[in-house]
């Protein structure tokens, strides 16, 4: 068990370092020499460095500024988003800052379009592999998750669009508009490649065909606060009876869900579908933590505030009834058995 946890930790650290290296490489070899701006906090740091140097004659390292801007965001993430997610995100930020300072700024091409495209592709590969393994490149990801929790009807993509839009407009107004337009091209390429590597959808539907539905649902309920629908099914070729477990998750939970399914039933078959819209209850990460706390007998005003009175009393009665009846047990029956 400890060896598995250690292996998972080392894998995430390696992914964080690789992601940071690719992001720094894209900036120092392509984006910075062409005055094409990266996305999020890295782009904001790049723009601030240019403005301070060109208008106020102040020289400041982009790497140092990236780290400085991410420090208050890391504190926000640690207390409001999640410690594990924030830790690995900050590790990525730390190595990005180091690589930005260590790798020399060297233009591989003087063609603005080539710099915009390849800078966008390389940084997208870094961001994409980080997201694929359940971590992020820090900065805006943490802010977007926090703001989305505060305003449950808004998507995190809205906040990415706002900050990147500000960077593009300021770059065009302060410098030449061609740099803003090339930045826009780079952001388009960046988003497209990230979508190919990870997913552009905020919500995903996971359908797992398994013979161990009871164990899988129990594990899901223990690690996530997500409802699962169990559908009796059978193999079209083998005619063997199975269960299809359907669950809707956020894209930040995808890696954890994949690992959980592999751990519970390595022989299961899983289909991951893109979900455009949900009508009904879908708990935020803050609400999930509140439900998990209640599940373990902890009650607080914070949980009541996160869930609302109606949901709070619903889960209070549900967990009380489960405790009284000894929890969920038994297997899921097929119709007619």
C-alpha positions as CSV (number, residue, x, y, z in Angstrom):
1,X,0.0,0.0,0.0
2,X,2.8,2.4,1.0
3,X,4.7,1.5,-2.1
4,X,1.7,2.3,-4.3
5,X,1.2,5.7,-2.6
6,X,4.9,6.4,-3.0
7,X,4.8,5.4,-6.7
8,X,1.8,7.6,-7.3
9,X,3.5,10.5,-5.5
10,X,6.7,10.2,-7.6
11,X,4.7,9.9,-10.8
12,X,2.9,13.2,-10.0
13,X,6.1,14.9,-9.1
14,X,7.7,13.8,-12.4
15,X,4.7,15.0,-14.3
16,X,4.8,18.4,-12.5
17,X,8.5,18.8,-13.4
18,X,8.0,17.8,-17.1
19,X,4.9,20.1,-17.4
20,X,6.9,23.0,-15.9
21,X,9.8,22.4,-18.2
22,X,7.6,22.5,-21.3
23,X,5.8,25.6,-20.2
24,X,9.1,27.4,-19.6
25,X,10.5,26.1,-22.9
26,X,7.6,27.5,-24.8
27,X,8.0,30.9,-23.2
28,X,11.7,31.3,-23.5
29,X,12.2,29.9,-27.0
30,X,9.0,31.1,-28.7
31,X,6.6,33.4,-26.8
32,X,8.9,35.9,-25.0
33,X,11.2,36.6,-28.0
34,X,8.1,37.3,-30.2
35,X,6.2,39.3,-27.6
36,X,3.4,36.8,-27.9
37,X,1.8,36.2,-24.5
38,X,1.2,33.0,-22.6
39,X,-2.1,32.3,-20.9
40,X,-3.1,32.9,-17.3
41,X,-0.7,34.0,-14.6
42,X,2.4,33.2,-16.8
43,X,1.1,35.6,-19.5
44,X,0.2,38.2,-16.9
45,X,3.8,38.0,-15.5
46,X,5.2,38.2,-19.0
47,X,3.2,41.3,-19.8
48,X,4.0,43.0,-16.4
49,X,7.7,42.4,-17.0
50,X,7.6,44.0,-20.4
51,X,5.7,47.0,-19.2
52,X,8.0,47.5,-16.2
53,X,11.1,47.3,-18.4
54,X,9.8,49.4,-21.3
55,X,8.0,52.1,-19.5
56,X,9.5,52.3,-16.0
57,X,13.0,50.9,-16.7
58,X,12.7,48.3,-14.0
59,X,14.2,44.9,-14.7
60,X,12.4,42.0,-13.1
61,X,12.8,38.3,-13.8
62,X,9.7,36.6,-15.2
63,X,10.4,33.5,-13.2
64,X,10.5,35.5,-9.9
65,X,7.3,37.3,-10.8
66,X,5.5,34.1,-11.7
67,X,6.4,32.7,-8.3
68,X,5.4,36.0,-6.5
69,X,2.0,36.2,-8.2
70,X,1.2,32.5,-7.4
71,X,2.0,32.8,-3.6
72,X,-1.3,34.3,-2.6
73,X,-3.1,32.0,-5.0
74,X,-1.4,29.0,-3.4
75,X,-2.7,30.2,0.0
76,X,-6.2,30.6,-1.3
77,X,-6.0,27.1,-2.9
78,X,-4.6,25.5,0.3
79,X,-7.5,26.7,2.5
80,X,-10.3,26.9,-0.1
81,X,-9.7,24.4,-2.9
82,X,-7.8,21.4,-1.7
83,X,-4.4,20.6,-0.2
84,X,-3.3,17.9,-2.5
85,X,-4.3,19.7,-5.7
86,X,-2.7,22.9,-4.5
87,X,0.5,21.2,-3.4
88,X,1.2,19.6,-6.8
89,X,0.1,22.8,-8.6
90,X,2.5,24.9,-6.6
91,X,5.3,22.4,-7.2
92,X,4.7,22.9,-10.9
93,X,4.7,26.7,-10.4
94,X,8.0,26.5,-8.5
95,X,9.8,24.4,-11.2
96,X,8.3,26.7,-13.9
97,X,9.9,29.7,-12.1
98,X,13.2,27.9,-11.8
99,X,13.2,26.8,-15.5
100,X,12.3,30.3,-16.7
101,X,15.3,31.7,-14.8
102,X,17.7,28.9,-15.8
103,X,16.8,28.5,-19.5
104,X,18.1,31.4,-21.6
105,X,15.7,33.4,-23.8
106,X,16.7,32.3,-27.3
107,X,14.6,32.8,-30.4
108,X,14.5,29.7,-32.6
109,X,12.6,31.7,-35.3
110,X,12.0,35.3,-36.2
111,X,8.6,34.4,-37.7
112,X,5.8,35.6,-35.4
113,X,3.3,33.1,-36.7
114,X,5.6,30.1,-36.1
115,X,6.5,31.4,-32.6
116,X,2.8,31.8,-31.8
117,X,1.8,28.3,-33.0
118,X,4.7,26.3,-31.6
119,X,4.7,28.3,-28.3
120,X,1.0,27.5,-28.0
121,X,1.5,23.8,-28.9
122,X,4.4,23.2,-26.5
123,X,2.8,24.9,-23.5
124,X,-0.5,23.0,-24.2
125,X,1.3,19.7,-24.0
126,X,2.7,20.7,-20.6
127,X,-0.7,21.9,-19.3
128,X,-2.5,18.9,-20.9
129,X,-0.4,16.2,-19.3
130,X,-0.6,17.9,-15.9
131,X,-4.5,18.0,-16.1
132,X,-4.5,14.4,-17.4
133,X,-2.8,13.3,-14.1
134,X,-5.0,15.3,-11.8
135,X,-2.7,18.3,-11.2
136,X,-2.5,21.8,-12.8
137,X,0.1,24.4,-13.7
138,X,-1.3,26.6,-10.9
139,X,-2.4,30.2,-10.9
140,X,-5.6,30.6,-12.8
141,X,-6.8,27.0,-12.4
142,X,-7.0,27.5,-8.6
143,X,-8.7,30.9,-9.0
144,X,-11.2,29.5,-11.5
145,X,-12.1,26.5,-9.2
146,X,-12.6,28.8,-6.2
147,X,-14.7,31.3,-8.1
148,X,-16.8,28.6,-9.7
149,X,-17.6,27.3,-6.2
150,X,-18.7,30.8,-5.1
151,X,-20.9,31.1,-8.2
152,X,-22.2,27.7,-9.0
153,X,-23.9,28.6,-12.2
154,X,-20.7,29.9,-13.9
155,X,-18.1,27.6,-15.6
156,X,-14.4,27.9,-14.9
157,X,-13.9,28.6,-18.6
158,X,-15.5,32.0,-18.1
159,X,-12.7,33.1,-15.8
160,X,-10.0,31.9,-18.1
161,X,-11.6,33.8,-20.9
162,X,-11.8,37.0,-18.8
163,X,-8.1,37.1,-17.7
164,X,-6.7,36.0,-21.1
165,X,-9.0,38.6,-22.7
166,X,-7.5,41.3,-20.5
167,X,-3.9,40.2,-21.4
168,X,-4.7,40.4,-25.1
169,X,-6.4,43.8,-24.9
170,X,-3.6,45.3,-22.8
171,X,-0.9,43.9,-25.0
172,X,-2.6,45.4,-28.0
173,X,-3.2,48.8,-26.4
174,X,0.3,49.1,-24.9
175,X,2.3,47.6,-27.8
176,X,1.2,46.9,-31.3
177,X,-2.1,45.2,-32.1
178,X,-0.4,42.6,-34.2
179,X,1.1,41.1,-31.0
180,X,-2.4,40.8,-29.5
181,X,-3.7,39.1,-32.6
182,X,-0.7,36.6,-32.6
183,X,-1.4,36.0,-29.0
184,X,-5.0,35.2,-29.9
185,X,-3.8,32.7,-32.5
186,X,-1.5,31.1,-29.9
187,X,-4.3,30.8,-27.3
188,X,-6.5,29.1,-29.9
189,X,-3.8,26.6,-30.8
190,X,-3.1,26.1,-27.0
191,X,-6.8,25.4,-26.2
192,X,-7.2,23.0,-29.2
193,X,-4.2,20.9,-28.2
194,X,-5.2,20.8,-24.5
195,X,-8.6,19.6,-25.6
196,X,-7.0,16.8,-27.6
197,X,-4.8,15.7,-24.7
198,X,-7.3,16.1,-21.8
199,X,-10.9,17.3,-22.2
200,X,-12.6,20.6,-22.8
201,X,-15.7,19.5,-21.0
202,X,-16.3,20.6,-17.4
203,X,-18.5,17.5,-16.7
204,X,-18.0,13.9,-17.8
205,X,-20.2,10.8,-17.6
206,X,-18.3,7.6,-16.6
207,X,-20.0,4.3,-17.4
208,X,-18.2,1.2,-16.0
209,X,-19.3,-2.4,-16.8
210,X,-18.3,-4.5,-13.9
211,X,-19.1,-7.7,-11.9
212,X,-18.3,-5.9,-8.7
213,X,-20.9,-3.1,-8.7
214,X,-21.3,-3.1,-4.9
215,X,-17.6,-2.7,-4.2
216,X,-17.3,0.0,-6.8
217,X,-20.2,2.0,-5.6
218,X,-19.0,1.7,-2.0
219,X,-15.5,2.9,-3.0
220,X,-17.0,5.8,-5.0
221,X,-19.2,6.9,-2.1
222,X,-16.2,6.6,0.2
223,X,-13.9,8.8,-1.9
224,X,-16.4,11.1,-3.7
225,X,-19.8,12.5,-3.0
226,X,-21.3,11.4,-6.3
227,X,-24.5,9.5,-6.9
228,X,-24.1,6.3,-8.9
229,X,-26.8,4.6,-11.0
230,X,-26.4,0.8,-11.3
231,X,-28.0,-0.8,-14.3
232,X,-28.2,-4.6,-14.7
233,X,-26.7,-5.7,-18.0
234,X,-25.2,-8.7,-19.7
235,X,-22.5,-9.3,-22.3
236,X,-23.8,-9.4,-25.9
237,X,-21.2,-12.1,-26.8
238,X,-20.7,-14.0,-23.6
239,X,-24.3,-13.6,-22.3
240,X,-22.7,-13.2,-18.9
241,X,-24.4,-11.0,-16.3
242,X,-22.7,-7.7,-15.4
243,X,-23.6,-4.3,-13.9
244,X,-23.2,-0.9,-15.6
245,X,-22.3,1.8,-13.0
246,X,-23.0,5.3,-14.3
247,X,-21.7,8.4,-12.6
248,X,-21.2,12.1,-13.6
249,X,-18.0,13.8,-12.4
250,X,-16.0,17.0,-13.0
251,X,-13.0,16.9,-15.3
252,X,-10.7,17.6,-12.3
253,X,-11.9,14.3,-10.8
254,X,-11.2,12.2,-13.9
255,X,-7.8,10.9,-12.9
256,X,-8.8,10.0,-9.4
257,X,-11.9,8.1,-10.8
258,X,-9.8,6.2,-13.3
259,X,-7.4,5.1,-10.5
260,X,-10.2,4.1,-8.2
261,X,-11.9,1.9,-11.0
262,X,-8.6,0.2,-11.8
263,X,-8.0,-0.5,-8.1
264,X,-11.4,-2.0,-7.4
265,X,-11.9,-3.9,-10.7
266,X,-8.9,-4.1,-13.1
267,X,-11.0,-6.2,-15.5
268,X,-13.9,-3.7,-15.8
269,X,-14.7,-1.8,-19.0
270,X,-15.1,1.9,-18.7
271,X,-16.6,4.4,-21.2
272,X,-16.0,8.1,-20.6
273,X,-18.5,10.4,-22.3
274,X,-18.5,14.2,-22.7
275,X,-21.4,15.9,-20.9
276,X,-22.8,19.2,-22.2
277,X,-25.4,19.9,-19.6
278,X,-26.8,18.5,-16.3
279,X,-30.3,19.0,-15.0
280,X,-30.5,18.0,-11.4
281,X,-28.2,17.9,-8.4
282,X,-24.4,18.1,-9.0
283,X,-22.4,18.9,-5.9
284,X,-19.4,21.2,-6.0
285,X,-16.1,20.1,-4.3
286,X,-17.0,22.2,-1.2
287,X,-20.4,20.4,-0.9
288,X,-18.7,17.0,-1.4
289,X,-16.4,17.7,1.5
290,X,-19.4,18.7,3.7
291,X,-21.2,15.5,2.8
292,X,-18.1,13.4,3.5
293,X,-17.7,15.1,6.9
294,X,-21.3,14.3,7.7
295,X,-20.8,10.7,6.6
296,X,-18.1,10.4,9.3
297,X,-20.3,11.9,12.0
298,X,-19.0,15.5,11.8
299,X,-21.6,18.2,11.8
300,X,-20.9,22.0,11.5
301,X,-22.4,25.3,10.5
302,X,-19.9,25.3,7.6
303,X,-21.5,22.1,6.2
304,X,-25.0,23.5,6.6
305,X,-24.0,26.7,4.8
306,X,-22.4,24.7,1.9
307,X,-25.4,22.4,1.4
308,X,-28.3,24.5,2.4
309,X,-30.9,23.6,5.0
310,X,-32.9,21.2,2.8
311,X,-29.9,19.1,1.6
312,X,-28.3,19.2,5.0
313,X,-31.3,17.7,6.8
314,X,-31.7,15.2,3.9
315,X,-28.2,13.8,4.3
316,X,-28.5,14.0,8.1
317,X,-31.5,11.7,8.0
318,X,-29.9,9.5,5.3
319,X,-26.7,8.8,7.2
320,X,-28.6,8.3,10.5
321,X,-30.8,5.7,8.7
322,X,-27.7,4.0,7.2
323,X,-26.0,3.9,10.6
324,X,-29.1,2.4,12.2
325,X,-29.4,-0.3,9.5
326,X,-25.7,-1.1,9.4
327,X,-25.0,0.8,6.2
328,X,-25.6,-0.4,2.6
329,X,-25.0,-4.1,2.1
330,X,-25.8,-6.9,-0.3
331,X,-25.5,-7.0,-4.0
332,X,-27.6,-5.4,-6.7
333,X,-30.3,-7.9,-8.0
334,X,-31.2,-8.5,-11.6
335,X,-34.9,-8.1,-12.5
336,X,-36.6,-11.4,-12.2
337,X,-34.1,-13.0,-9.9
